[in-house]
Amino acid sequence: MDKLHKALDKCMKQCDKLKIPYGRVLWIEPSKRVTKQWGCCRVSNFGSMITVNKRLLEPDISEDALINTVMHELLHTCPGCANHGAKWKRYASMVNKAYGCNIKRCTAPSEKGIDELPRPVAKYRFMCQKCGTVVSRQRASSFTKNPSGYVCGKCGGKFIAL
């Protein structure tokens, strides 16, 4: 069993001891696409799919950083816990108190023992022809397909692709 599945198994056992009713996890896997967050839980009628930032599986990262993230996402599988509402916070507090975890809505890289997450390089860059303002976009959109159809919010100039 790999590191990620061991972490999930540990989190499920801890929830069982606290009688926290987590949902069915269809799969859990590392993701190289998850770059701006530590993890993601997608809940469907059939079960939940959890992805975790692959950075948390590297040897220099503590097991606690991975466990806290997996537990955070596992708590989202609980009925009524798709968001960070009162029920999710109550379960997180129970786990934190019982196991000394640090589960909360947002966690800084330094709390995971990481200097900083690398920022993805923008795929699209544009410059205002009038004032020189540079705008970056990671994903294709109406703006990236037709930048000349938009005006700069600072000066009203037109954009060109870089």
C-alpha positions in Angstrom: 0.0 0.0 0.0 1.5 3.4 -1.0 1.9 6.4 1.2 -1.3 8.1 0.1 -3.5 5.0 0.7 -1.9 4.4 4.1 -2.7 8.0 5.0 -6.4 7.5 3.9 -6.6 4.3 5.9 -5.2 6.0 9.0 -7.7 8.9 8.7 -10.7 6.5 8.2 -9.7 4.5 11.3 -9.4 7.8 13.3 -12.9 8.9 12.0 -14.3 5.5 13.0 -13.0 5.8 16.5 -14.7 9.2 16.8 -17.9 8.0 15.1 -17.5 10.6 12.3 -19.7 9.3 9.4 -17.4 9.8 6.3 -18.7 8.9 2.9 -17.5 6.3 0.4 -14.1 7.1 -1.2 -14.0 5.8 -4.8 -10.3 6.7 -5.3 -7.6 8.9 -3.9 -4.6 10.0 -6.0 -1.9 12.6 -6.3 -2.4 15.3 -8.8 0.2 17.4 -10.6 -2.7 19.7 -11.8 -3.6 20.7 -8.2 -1.1 23.6 -7.8 -2.9 26.3 -5.8 -4.4 24.1 -3.1 -3.4 21.1 -1.0 -6.3 18.8 -2.0 -9.7 18.5 -3.6 -12.7 16.4 -2.9 -15.4 15.8 -5.5 -18.6 14.3 -4.1 -21.1 12.5 -6.3 -24.1 10.2 -5.7 -21.7 7.2 -6.1 -19.0 8.3 -3.8 -16.1 10.7 -3.5 -12.9 11.3 -5.5 -10.0 12.9 -3.6 -6.9 14.4 -5.2 -3.9 15.6 -3.2 -1.1 18.0 -4.3 1.8 15.7 -5.3 4.2 17.9 -3.4 2.8 16.4 -0.1 4.2 13.0 -1.2 7.8 14.1 -1.5 10.3 12.7 1.0 11.1 16.0 2.6 7.4 16.6 3.7 6.2 15.3 7.0 3.6 12.6 7.4 1.5 15.0 9.5 1.2 17.4 6.5 -0.2 14.6 4.4 -2.5 13.3 7.1 -3.9 16.7 7.8 -4.7 17.2 4.1 -6.2 13.8 3.6 -8.3 14.2 6.8 -9.5 17.6 5.6 -10.7 16.1 2.3 -12.1 13.0 4.0 -14.3 15.3 6.2 -15.8 16.8 3.1 -17.2 13.3 2.3 -19.4 13.5 5.4 -23.1 14.2 4.9 -23.6 18.0 5.0 -19.9 18.8 4.8 -19.3 19.6 1.2 -18.3 23.1 2.3 -16.5 24.5 5.4 -19.7 25.0 7.3 -20.5 24.5 11.0 -20.7 20.7 10.7 -17.4 20.3 8.9 -15.8 22.7 11.5 -17.2 20.6 14.3 -15.8 17.4 12.9 -12.4 19.1 12.2 -12.3 20.3 15.8 -13.1 16.8 17.1 -10.2 15.3 15.1 -7.8 18.2 16.1 -8.6 17.7 19.8 -8.4 13.9 19.7 -5.3 13.4 17.5 -3.4 16.7 17.8 -4.0 17.5 14.1 -4.1 21.0 12.5 -7.1 20.7 10.3 -8.6 24.0 9.2 -10.1 25.7 6.1 -6.8 27.2 4.8 -3.2 26.2 5.5 -0.1 28.2 4.6 2.8 26.4 3.0 5.0 27.1 6.0 2.5 25.1 8.2 3.2 22.1 5.9 6.9 22.5 6.2 7.2 24.0 2.7 8.8 27.3 1.8 6.3 28.1 -0.9 4.3 26.4 -3.6 5.7 27.0 -7.1 3.4 29.3 -9.1 2.4 27.9 -12.5 3.8 29.9 -15.5 1.0 31.7 -17.3 0.1 30.3 -20.7 -1.3 33.6 -22.0 0.2 37.1 -21.6 -1.2 40.3 -23.0 0.0 44.0 -22.8 -2.0 47.2 -23.1 -0.8 49.1 -26.1 -1.5 52.4 -24.4 -0.2 52.1 -20.8 1.9 48.9 -20.9 0.0 47.0 -18.3 0.6 43.3 -18.6 -2.2 40.8 -17.9 -1.6 37.0 -17.5 -4.1 34.2 -17.8 -3.6 30.5 -17.1 -6.7 29.2 -18.9 -8.1 29.9 -22.4 -11.1 32.2 -22.3 -13.0 34.8 -24.4 -10.3 37.3 -23.5 -7.4 35.0 -24.5 -9.1 34.2 -27.9 -10.0 37.9 -28.7 -7.8 40.3 -26.6 -8.4 43.2 -29.0 -12.1 43.0 -28.1 -11.3 44.1 -24.6 -10.1 47.4 -23.1 -7.6 48.1 -20.3 -9.3 48.9 -17.0 -6.7 51.5 -16.2 -6.6 53.6 -19.4 -9.0 52.1 -21.9 -6.3 50.9 -24.3 -6.4 47.8 -26.4 -4.6 44.6 -25.6 -2.1 42.7 -27.8 -0.7 39.2 -27.2 2.9 38.9 -26.0 
